[in-house]
Amino acid sequence: MKDLVTYLVESLVEQPEEVIVTEVRDRATTVIELSVAAPDMGRIIGKGGRVIDSIRTLMKVRAAKEGRRVELELLEADEMR
């Protein structure tokens, strides 16, 4: 799942080297934490949250095929470091 999010997000941002994706798994749920450079936050969120919602939808489709639950959290850069 981490590879899917990384690929999608790096394709959208202007500073792909600043993209940090971590994956935390437990029994039933996988939490993907995403951090991007501050100027790229708007690109990832999109107008009305459409871009981040689309990324979440793609993740949920893949997770359903694997029989898992997945959540995507968008964090500010300073929360990850």
Gaussian input, Z-matrix of N, CA and C with variables (Angstrom, degrees):
# hf/3-21g

backbone

0 1
 N
 C     1     B1
 C     2     B2     1     A1
 N     3     B3     2     A2     1     D1
 C     4     B4     3     A3     2     D2
 C     5     B5     4     A4     3     D3
 N     6     B6     5     A5     4     D4
 C     7     B7     6     A6     5     D5
 C     8     B8     7     A7     6     D6
 N     9     B9     8     A8     7     D7
 C    10    B10     9     A9     8     D8
 C    11    B11    10    A10     9     D9
 N    12    B12    11    A11    10    D10
 C    13    B13    12    A12    11    D11
 C    14    B14    13    A13    12    D12
 N    15    B15    14    A14    13    D13
 C    16    B16    15    A15    14    D14
 C    17    B17    16    A16    15    D15
 N    18    B18    17    A17    16    D16
 C    19    B19    18    A18    17    D17
 C    20    B20    19    A19    18    D18
 N    21    B21    20    A20    19    D19
 C    22    B22    21    A21    20    D20
 C    23    B23    22    A22    21    D21
 N    24    B24    23    A23    22    D22
 C    25    B25    24    A24    23    D23
 C    26    B26    25    A25    24    D24
 N    27    B27    26    A26    25    D25
 C    28    B28    27    A27    26    D26
 C    29    B29    28    A28    27    D27
 N    30    B30    29    A29    28    D28
 C    31    B31    30    A30    29    D29
 C    32    B32    31    A31    30    D30
 N    33    B33    32    A32    31    D31
 C    34    B34    33    A33    32    D32
 C    35    B35    34    A34    33    D33
 N    36    B36    35    A35    34    D34
 C    37    B37    36    A36    35    D35
 C    38    B38    37    A37    36    D36
 N    39    B39    38    A38    37    D37
 C    40    B40    39    A39    38    D38
 C    41    B41    40    A40    39    D39
 N    42    B42    41    A41    40    D40
 C    43    B43    42    A42    41    D41
 C    44    B44    43    A43    42    D42
 N    45    B45    44    A44    43    D43
 C    46    B46    45    A45    44    D44
 C    47    B47    46    A46    45    D45
 N    48    B48    47    A47    46    D46
 C    49    B49    48    A48    47    D47
 C    50    B50    49    A49    48    D48
 N    51    B51    50    A50    49    D49
 C    52    B52    51    A51    50    D50
 C    53    B53    52    A52    51    D51
 N    54    B54    53    A53    52    D52
 C    55    B55    54    A54    53    D53
 C    56    B56    55    A55    54    D54
 N    57    B57    56    A56    55    D55
 C    58    B58    57    A57    56    D56
 C    59    B59    58    A58    57    D57
 N    60    B60    59    A59    58    D58
 C    61    B61    60    A60    59    D59
 C    62    B62    61    A61    60    D60
 N    63    B63    62    A62    61    D61
 C    64    B64    63    A63    62    D62
 C    65    B65    64    A64    63    D63
 N    66    B66    65    A65    64    D64
 C    67    B67    66    A66    65    D65
 C    68    B68    67    A67    66    D66
 N    69    B69    68    A68    67    D67
 C    70    B70    69    A69    68    D68
 C    71    B71    70    A70    69    D69
 N    72    B72    71    A71    70    D70
 C    73    B73    72    A72    71    D71
 C    74    B74    73    A73    72    D72
 N    75    B75    74    A74    73    D73
 C    76    B76    75    A75    74    D74
 C    77    B77    76    A76    75    D75
 N    78    B78    77    A77    76    D76
 C    79    B79    78    A78    77    D77
 C    80    B80    79    A79    78    D78
 N    81    B81    80    A80    79    D79
 C    82    B82    81    A81    80    D80
 C    83    B83    82    A82    81    D81
 N    84    B84    83    A83    82    D82
 C    85    B85    84    A84    83    D83
 C    86    B86    85    A85    84    D84
 N    87    B87    86    A86    85    D85
 C    88    B88    87    A87    86    D86
 C    89    B89    88    A88    87    D87
 N    90    B90    89    A89    88    D88
 C    91    B91    90    A90    89    D89
 C    92    B92    91    A91    90    D90
 N    93    B93    92    A92    91    D91
 C    94    B94    93    A93    92    D92
 C    95    B95    94    A94    93    D93
 N    96    B96    95    A95    94    D94
 C    97    B97    96    A96    95    D95
 C    98    B98    97    A97    96    D96
 N    99    B99    98    A98    97    D97
 C   100   B100    99    A99    98    D98
 C   101   B101   100   A100    99    D99
 N   102   B102   101   A101   100   D100
 C   103   B103   102   A102   101   D101
 C   104   B104   103   A103   102   D102
 N   105   B105   104   A104   103   D103
 C   106   B106   105   A105   104   D104
 C   107   B107   106   A106   105   D105
 N   108   B108   107   A107   106   D106
 C   109   B109   108   A108   107   D107
 C   110   B110   109   A109   108   D108
 N   111   B111   110   A110   109   D109
 C   112   B112   111   A111   110   D110
 C   113   B113   112   A112   111   D111
 N   114   B114   113   A113   112   D112
 C   115   B115   114   A114   113   D113
 C   116   B116   115   A115   114   D114
 N   117   B117   116   A116   115   D115
 C   118   B118   117   A117   116   D116
 C   119   B119   118   A118   117   D117
 N   120   B120   119   A119   118   D118
 C   121   B121   120   A120   119   D119
 C   122   B122   121   A121   120   D120
 N   123   B123   122   A122   121   D121
 C   124   B124   123   A123   122   D122
 C   125   B125   124   A124   123   D123
 N   126   B126   125   A125   124   D124
 C   127   B127   126   A126   125   D125
 C   128   B128   127   A127   126   D126
 N   129   B129   128   A128   127   D127
 C   130   B130   129   A129   128   D128
 C   131   B131   130   A130   129   D129
 N   132   B132   131   A131   130   D130
 C   133   B133   132   A132   131   D131
 C   134   B134   133   A133   132   D132
 N   135   B135   134   A134   133   D133
 C   136   B136   135   A135   134   D134
 C   137   B137   136   A136   135   D135
 N   138   B138   137   A137   136   D136
 C   139   B139   138   A138   137   D137
 C   140   B140   139   A139   138   D138
 N   141   B141   140   A140   139   D139
 C   142   B142   141   A141   140   D140
 C   143   B143   142   A142   141   D141
 N   144   B144   143   A143   142   D142
 C   145   B145   144   A144   143   D143
 C   146   B146   145   A145   144   D144
 N   147   B147   146   A146   145   D145
 C   148   B148   147   A147   146   D146
 C   149   B149   148   A148   147   D147
 N   150   B150   149   A149   148   D148
 C   151   B151   150   A150   149   D149
 C   152   B152   151   A151   150   D150
 N   153   B153   152   A152   151   D151
 C   154   B154   153   A153   152   D152
 C   155   B155   154   A154   153   D153
 N   156   B156   155   A155   154   D154
 C   157   B157   156   A156   155   D155
 C   158   B158   157   A157   156   D156
 N   159   B159   158   A158   157   D157
 C   160   B160   159   A159   158   D158
 C   161   B161   160   A160   159   D159
 N   162   B162   161   A161   160   D160
 C   163   B163   162   A162   161   D161
 C   164   B164   163   A163   162   D162
 N   165   B165   164   A164   163   D163
 C   166   B166   165   A165   164   D164
 C   167   B167   166   A166   165   D165
 N   168   B168   167   A167   166   D166
 C   169   B169   168   A168   167   D167
 C   170   B170   169   A169   168   D168
 N   171   B171   170   A170   169   D169
 C   172   B172   171   A171   170   D170
 C   173   B173   172   A172   171   D171
 N   174   B174   173   A173   172   D172
 C   175   B175   174   A174   173   D173
 C   176   B176   175   A175   174   D174
 N   177   B177   176   A176   175   D175
 C   178   B178   177   A177   176   D176
 C   179   B179   178   A178   177   D177
 N   180   B180   179   A179   178   D178
 C   181   B181   180   A180   179   D179
 C   182   B182   181   A181   180   D180
 N   183   B183   182   A182   181   D181
 C   184   B184   183   A183   182   D182
 C   185   B185   184   A184   183   D183
 N   186   B186   185   A185   184   D184
 C   187   B187   186   A186   185   D185
 C   188   B188   187   A187   186   D186
 N   189   B189   188   A188   187   D187
 C   190   B190   189   A189   188   D188
 C   191   B191   190   A190   189   D189
 N   192   B192   191   A191   190   D190
 C   193   B193   192   A192   191   D191
 C   194   B194   193   A193   192   D192
 N   195   B195   194   A194   193   D193
 C   196   B196   195   A195   194   D194
 C   197   B197   196   A196   195   D195
 N   198   B198   197   A197   196   D196
 C   199   B199   198   A198   197   D197
 C   200   B200   199   A199   198   D198
 N   201   B201   200   A200   199   D199
 C   202   B202   201   A201   200   D200
 C   203   B203   202   A202   201   D201
 N   204   B204   203   A203   202   D202
 C   205   B205   204   A204   203   D203
 C   206   B206   205   A205   204   D204
 N   207   B207   206   A206   205   D205
 C   208   B208   207   A207   206   D206
 C   209   B209   208   A208   207   D207
 N   210   B210   209   A209   208   D208
 C   211   B211   210   A210   209   D209
 C   212   B212   211   A211   210   D210
 N   213   B213   212   A212   211   D211
 C   214   B214   213   A213   212   D212
 C   215   B215   214   A214   213   D213
 N   216   B216   215   A215   214   D214
 C   217   B217   216   A216   215   D215
 C   218   B218   217   A217   216   D216
 N   219   B219   218   A218   217   D217
 C   220   B220   219   A219   218   D218
 C   221   B221   220   A220   219   D219
 N   222   B222   221   A221   220   D220
 C   223   B223   222   A222   221   D221
 C   224   B224   223   A223   222   D222
 N   225   B225   224   A224   223   D223
 C   226   B226   225   A225   224   D224
 C   227   B227   226   A226   225   D225
 N   228   B228   227   A227   226   D226
 C   229   B229   228   A228   227   D227
 C   230   B230   229   A229   228   D228
 N   231   B231   230   A230   229   D229
 C   232   B232   231   A231   230   D230
 C   233   B233   232   A232   231   D231
 N   234   B234   233   A233   232   D232
 C   235   B235   234   A234   233   D233
 C   236   B236   235   A235   234   D234
 N   237   B237   236   A236   235   D235
 C   238   B238   237   A237   236   D236
 C   239   B239   238   A238   237   D237
 N   240   B240   239   A239   238   D238
 C   241   B241   240   A240   239   D239
 C   242   B242   241   A241   240   D240

   B1=1.4480
   B2=1.5278
   B3=1.3251
   B4=1.4580
   B5=1.5272
   B6=1.3213
   B7=1.4706
   B8=1.5265
   B9=1.3137
   B10=1.4659
   B11=1.5332
   B12=1.3189
   B13=1.4632
   B14=1.5251
   B15=1.3178
   B16=1.4612
   B17=1.5190
   B18=1.3122
   B19=1.4605
   B20=1.5328
   B21=1.3115
   B22=1.4630
   B23=1.5281
   B24=1.3108
   B25=1.4620
   B26=1.5260
   B27=1.3256
   B28=1.4630
   B29=1.5231
   B30=1.3005
   B31=1.4650
   B32=1.5253
   B33=1.3295
   B34=1.4581
   B35=1.5287
   B36=1.3106
   B37=1.4668
   B38=1.5181
   B39=1.3319
   B40=1.4549
   B41=1.5206
   B42=1.3258
   B43=1.4570
   B44=1.5290
   B45=1.3363
   B46=1.4675
   B47=1.5278
   B48=1.3172
   B49=1.4683
   B50=1.5319
   B51=1.3196
   B52=1.4631
   B53=1.5353
   B54=1.3211
   B55=1.4687
   B56=1.5295
   B57=1.3290
   B58=1.4595
   B59=1.5230
   B60=1.3352
   B61=1.4644
   B62=1.5213
   B63=1.3242
   B64=1.4590
   B65=1.5206
   B66=1.3099
   B67=1.4609
   B68=1.5219
   B69=1.3149
   B70=1.4629
   B71=1.5198
   B72=1.3237
   B73=1.4681
   B74=1.5138
   B75=1.3204
   B76=1.4519
   B77=1.5229
   B78=1.2865
   B79=1.4661
   B80=1.5220
   B81=1.3350
   B82=1.4612
   B83=1.5177
   B84=1.3197
   B85=1.4629
   B86=1.5205
   B87=1.3193
   B88=1.4551
   B89=1.5212
   B90=1.3221
   B91=1.4572
   B92=1.5268
   B93=1.3220
   B94=1.4598
   B95=1.5171
   B96=1.3242
   B97=1.4620
   B98=1.5208
   B99=1.3130
   B100=1.4534
   B101=1.5140
   B102=1.3203
   B103=1.4518
   B104=1.5219
   B105=1.3320
   B106=1.4659
   B107=1.5202
   B108=1.3205
   B109=1.4607
   B110=1.5321
   B111=1.3306
   B112=1.4695
   B113=1.5337
   B114=1.3483
   B115=1.4677
   B116=1.5420
   B117=1.3326
   B118=1.4715
   B119=1.5250
   B120=1.3246
   B121=1.4673
   B122=1.5285
   B123=1.3119
   B124=1.4632
   B125=1.5138
   B126=1.3281
   B127=1.4681
   B128=1.5270
   B129=1.3228
   B130=1.4615
   B131=1.5254
   B132=1.3137
   B133=1.4645
   B134=1.5231
   B135=1.3216
   B136=1.4615
   B137=1.5249
   B138=1.3021
   B139=1.4628
   B140=1.5253
   B141=1.3059
   B142=1.4589
   B143=1.5236
   B144=1.3294
   B145=1.4652
   B146=1.5177
   B147=1.3092
   B148=1.4676
   B149=1.5267
   B150=1.3361
   B151=1.4694
   B152=1.5230
   B153=1.3273
   B154=1.4610
   B155=1.5278
   B156=1.3164
   B157=1.4721
   B158=1.5280
   B159=1.3243
   B160=1.4609
   B161=1.5278
   B162=1.3280
   B163=1.4628
   B164=1.5214
   B165=1.3185
   B166=1.4702
   B167=1.5288
   B168=1.3307
   B169=1.4700
   B170=1.5240
   B171=1.3298
   B172=1.4641
   B173=1.5261
   B174=1.3084
   B175=1.4625
   B176=1.5245
   B177=1.3172
   B178=1.4605
   B179=1.5193
   B180=1.3273
   B181=1.4626
   B182=1.5178
   B183=1.3149
   B184=1.4700
   B185=1.5255
   B186=1.3174
   B187=1.4617
   B188=1.5260
   B189=1.3220
   B190=1.4682
   B191=1.5220
   B192=1.3187
   B193=1.4703
   B194=1.5253
   B195=1.3391
   B196=1.4621
   B197=1.5267
   B198=1.3346
   B199=1.4606
   B200=1.5159
   B201=1.3156
   B202=1.4623
   B203=1.5195
   B204=1.3188
   B205=1.4647
   B206=1.5079
   B207=1.3157
   B208=1.4586
   B209=1.5195
   B210=1.3209
   B211=1.4590
   B212=1.5169
   B213=1.3248
   B214=1.4615
   B215=1.5191
   B216=1.3293
   B217=1.4554
   B218=1.5175
   B219=1.3069
   B220=1.4568
   B221=1.5211
   B222=1.3198
   B223=1.4557
   B224=1.5130
   B225=1.3148
   B226=1.4602
   B227=1.5219
   B228=1.3198
   B229=1.4609
   B230=1.5172
   B231=1.3140
   B232=1.4597
   B233=1.5228
   B234=1.3277
   B235=1.4583
   B236=1.5173
   B237=1.3338
   B238=1.4572
   B239=1.5249
   B240=1.3062
   B241=1.4688
   B242=1.4938
   A1=110.55
   A2=115.46
   A3=120.73
   A4=111.19
   A5=116.45
   A6=121.00
   A7=112.11
   A8=117.37
   A9=121.55
   A10=110.77
   A11=116.51
   A12=120.64
   A13=110.30
   A14=117.28
   A15=120.93
   A16=111.06
   A17=116.95
   A18=121.23
   A19=111.47
   A20=117.03
   A21=121.06
   A22=111.78
   A23=116.24
   A24=120.49
   A25=111.21
   A26=117.87
   A27=119.89
   A28=111.61
   A29=117.34
   A30=121.34
   A31=112.30
   A32=117.43
   A33=122.01
   A34=114.28
   A35=117.67
   A36=120.76
   A37=112.42
   A38=115.32
   A39=121.28
   A40=112.08
   A41=117.59
   A42=122.28
   A43=109.80
   A44=117.74
   A45=120.26
   A46=113.57
   A47=117.18
   A48=119.75
   A49=111.77
   A50=117.49
   A51=122.63
   A52=113.10
   A53=117.13
   A54=120.89
   A55=109.24
   A56=115.58
   A57=121.72
   A58=107.71
   A59=115.29
   A60=120.76
   A61=108.09
   A62=116.64
   A63=120.51
   A64=108.67
   A65=114.98
   A66=121.39
   A67=108.74
   A68=115.94
   A69=121.81
   A70=107.28
   A71=115.73
   A72=120.09
   A73=110.85
   A74=115.34
   A75=121.43
   A76=106.36
   A77=118.32
   A78=119.69
   A79=113.72
   A80=116.53
   A81=119.58
   A82=114.46
   A83=117.65
   A84=120.27
   A85=111.19
   A86=115.18
   A87=122.12
   A88=107.50
   A89=116.43
   A90=121.63
   A91=107.62
   A92=115.63
   A93=121.84
   A94=107.03
   A95=116.51
   A96=121.49
   A97=107.82
   A98=116.93
   A99=123.36
   A100=110.03
   A101=115.78
   A102=121.68
   A103=108.34
   A104=115.97
   A105=121.91
   A106=108.39
   A107=116.77
   A108=121.43
   A109=109.12
   A110=115.66
   A111=121.08
   A112=113.40
   A113=119.58
   A114=118.69
   A115=113.86
   A116=116.98
   A117=120.52
   A118=113.55
   A119=117.69
   A120=120.47
   A121=111.21
   A122=116.82
   A123=120.81
   A124=112.49
   A125=117.04
   A126=120.63
   A127=111.15
   A128=116.27
   A129=120.57
   A130=111.05
   A131=117.19
   A132=119.92
   A133=110.39
   A134=116.77
   A135=120.84
   A136=111.74
   A137=115.50
   A138=121.28
   A139=109.74
   A140=114.97
   A141=119.62
   A142=114.00
   A143=117.52
   A144=121.14
   A145=114.36
   A146=116.65
   A147=119.83
   A148=113.55
   A149=117.67
   A150=120.00
   A151=110.33
   A152=117.80
   A153=120.34
   A154=110.68
   A155=117.68
   A156=120.55
   A157=111.23
   A158=117.22
   A159=120.96
   A160=110.93
   A161=116.54
   A162=120.21
   A163=109.79
   A164=117.15
   A165=121.11
   A166=111.33
   A167=116.61
   A168=120.39
   A169=110.88
   A170=117.55
   A171=121.11
   A172=111.01
   A173=116.63
   A174=120.22
   A175=111.37
   A176=116.21
   A177=119.88
   A178=111.88
   A179=116.78
   A180=120.29
   A181=110.04
   A182=116.02
   A183=119.65
   A184=110.75
   A185=117.40
   A186=121.22
   A187=111.23
   A188=116.93
   A189=120.50
   A190=110.67
   A191=116.49
   A192=119.67
   A193=111.45
   A194=115.93
   A195=121.09
   A196=112.26
   A197=117.01
   A198=121.22
   A199=112.88
   A200=117.54
   A201=122.71
   A202=111.08
   A203=116.11
   A204=123.50
   A205=107.48
   A206=116.96
   A207=120.13
   A208=110.31
   A209=115.37
   A210=122.23
   A211=108.03
   A212=117.06
   A213=122.28
   A214=108.59
   A215=115.79
   A216=121.48
   A217=108.41
   A218=117.24
   A219=122.87
   A220=107.67
   A221=115.98
   A222=121.75
   A223=110.68
   A224=115.08
   A225=118.89
   A226=107.89
   A227=117.51
   A228=122.77
   A229=113.00
   A230=118.80
   A231=120.68
   A232=112.69
   A233=119.38
   A234=121.97
   A235=111.78
   A236=117.54
   A237=122.04
   A238=112.14
   A239=117.29
   A240=119.34
   A241=112.18
   D1=-38.96
   D2=-179.53
   D3=-58.14
   D4=-40.27
   D5=-179.20
   D6=-65.13
   D7=-36.28
   D8=177.89
   D9=-64.93
   D10=-47.99
   D11=179.97
   D12=-63.51
   D13=-43.97
   D14=179.49
   D15=-59.01
   D16=-46.48
   D17=-179.75
   D18=-61.45
   D19=-48.22
   D20=-178.73
   D21=-62.56
   D22=-47.69
   D23=-175.16
   D24=-69.40
   D25=-43.34
   D26=179.30
   D27=-62.79
   D28=-26.96
   D29=177.24
   D30=-73.30
   D31=-22.10
   D32=-174.83
   D33=-96.25
   D34=-28.99
   D35=-170.94
   D36=-90.77
   D37=162.25
   D38=176.12
   D39=-87.48
   D40=-19.85
   D41=-179.88
   D42=-122.70
   D43=74.65
   D44=-176.35
   D45=-64.39
   D46=-22.42
   D47=179.57
   D48=-70.72
   D49=-15.34
   D50=179.37
   D51=-92.06
   D52=-1.89
   D53=-178.87
   D54=-76.32
   D55=126.55
   D56=176.00
   D57=-125.06
   D58=123.26
   D59=179.22
   D60=-124.86
   D61=124.19
   D62=175.52
   D63=-121.93
   D64=151.22
   D65=-177.22
   D66=-123.80
   D67=125.30
   D68=178.46
   D69=-118.68
   D70=119.77
   D71=-177.76
   D72=-111.66
   D73=144.63
   D74=165.35
   D75=-130.51
   D76=-162.62
   D77=-174.67
   D78=-57.47
   D79=-52.79
   D80=-171.26
   D81=-108.42
   D82=-21.65
   D83=-171.61
   D84=-125.66
   D85=141.37
   D86=171.77
   D87=-112.47
   D88=127.23
   D89=177.64
   D90=-107.52
   D91=122.42
   D92=176.54
   D93=-102.23
   D94=122.49
   D95=177.40
   D96=-103.61
   D97=128.19
   D98=-175.64
   D99=-121.73
   D100=132.50
   D101=175.19
   D102=-132.42
   D103=135.41
   D104=177.02
   D105=-131.67
   D106=167.11
   D107=176.77
   D108=-60.52
   D109=147.64
   D110=-177.38
   D111=-52.73
   D112=-43.20
   D113=179.86
   D114=-66.05
   D115=-18.76
   D116=-178.62
   D117=-93.40
   D118=-4.33
   D119=-178.49
   D120=-57.96
   D121=-43.14
   D122=-179.83
   D123=-62.88
   D124=-35.74
   D125=178.33
   D126=-65.63
   D127=-38.38
   D128=-178.28
   D129=-75.62
   D130=-39.07
   D131=179.62
   D132=-72.60
   D133=-45.50
   D134=179.31
   D135=76.35
   D136=168.86
   D137=-179.23
   D138=-65.61
   D139=120.47
   D140=-179.44
   D141=67.40
   D142=16.07
   D143=179.63
   D144=79.14
   D145=15.50
   D146=-174.78
   D147=-66.08
   D148=-39.04
   D149=-177.17
   D150=-68.41
   D151=-49.84
   D152=-179.54
   D153=-63.74
   D154=-35.66
   D155=176.44
   D156=-64.69
   D157=-38.38
   D158=178.53
   D159=-66.11
   D160=-41.17
   D161=177.49
   D162=-62.85
   D163=-42.55
   D164=178.54
   D165=-62.75
   D166=-39.14
   D167=179.02
   D168=-63.89
   D169=-45.13
   D170=177.89
   D171=-60.87
   D172=-40.26
   D173=178.53
   D174=-64.55
   D175=-41.39
   D176=-178.74
   D177=-66.40
   D178=-35.22
   D179=177.17
   D180=-64.01
   D181=-46.99
   D182=179.30
   D183=-64.64
   D184=-41.10
   D185=179.53
   D186=-63.85
   D187=-38.58
   D188=179.05
   D189=-62.52
   D190=-38.00
   D191=177.62
   D192=-64.94
   D193=-29.76
   D194=179.50
   D195=-91.29
   D196=-3.20
   D197=179.98
   D198=72.27
   D199=32.12
   D200=-178.94
   D201=-122.83
   D202=168.97
   D203=172.26
   D204=-110.50
   D205=141.04
   D206=-177.97
   D207=-137.41
   D208=145.87
   D209=176.94
   D210=-131.78
   D211=145.59
   D212=177.04
   D213=-117.17
   D214=124.08
   D215=177.25
   D216=-113.11
   D217=126.42
   D218=176.51
   D219=-96.78
   D220=115.27
   D221=-176.67
   D222=-108.25
   D223=152.65
   D224=173.13
   D225=-71.56
   D226=150.69
   D227=-174.10
   D228=-54.40
   D229=-38.97
   D230=-177.47
   D231=-72.39
   D232=-16.83
   D233=176.85
   D234=-74.79
   D235=-25.20
   D236=-176.52
   D237=-87.49
   D238=-26.87
   D239=-171.66
   D240=-99.43

